[in-house]
Amino acid sequence: MIDDPLLQVPREPMLITVRIREACRLTGIGRSKLYELIAVGAIQIIKVGTITLIPVASLTKLLQREANRTTGSLGVEEG
């Protein structure tokens, strides 16, 4: 490990929110379906003026819930 901060490779900052288009690209969910999920409260949004931001954590939680639901319906146990 390199202790000198001047010699360390800079890292990209992690995104905490994304816009609708990027959320669709990241998840593979279509725009209409994404808006449906927002309408039923499955995905959290943050409005900043006219901009709609989606917390990446909200997308992660949705995908984890869906993965658990899908895995559970197949009778596969996690362990």
N, C-alpha and C positions, 0 to 999 in steps of 0.2 A: 504494500500500500504506500502511496506517495503522500507524504505529510505536507510538502510545500504546496500551498494553494495555487501558486503561479504555474506549477507543472501539471496540475490536474486538468483533465479534459473537461471543458464546460458541458453541462447537461442541459437538455431542453427542459423548460419548466413544465410541470404537469398541468394539464387543463383541468379546471374544476367545473366548468360549464361549456356547453357547445350550443350552437344554433341548430335549428330544425334540420337543415340539409346535412350537417355533419353528423347529427344523431342518427339519421337514416343511413348514412354511409357507414358509420361505425357498427351499427347493429344489424344492418341488412333488412330492417323493417321499412316498409313503404311509407310514404308521406301520409296517405289517408289513414292507414292503420295506426301510425304514430299519433295522429290527431285524435283518433278514437280512444286510444289508451290514455291520452291526456284528459279527454272529456270525462272518462270514468274514474279518474284519479289514480290510475296505475303508474303514471309518470308525473313527477312534480315539475312545475315550470316556475320560472322567475321572469316577470315582466319588468323591463327597464325601458320606459317610454314605449316605443312601438316594437322594440326588440324582444323576442321570446328566447330565453335561455333555458337550457335543460341541464341540471346538475348531472355530471357523469356518474356520481354515486347513485342517482335515481335510476339511470339506465342499467347500471350494474345490478342493483337490487331486483329490478324487473326480470332481467335475464336469469339471475340466480333462482328467483321464485319459479319461473317457468321451467328451468332445468330440473328443479326439485319436484315440481308437479308432474312433469313428463317422466322422470325417472321413477317416481312413486307409482305412476299408473302402469308401468311395465313390470311392477313387482320386483324391481331390483332394489336391494338394500344397500345403503351406504355404510361403510364401516371402516 
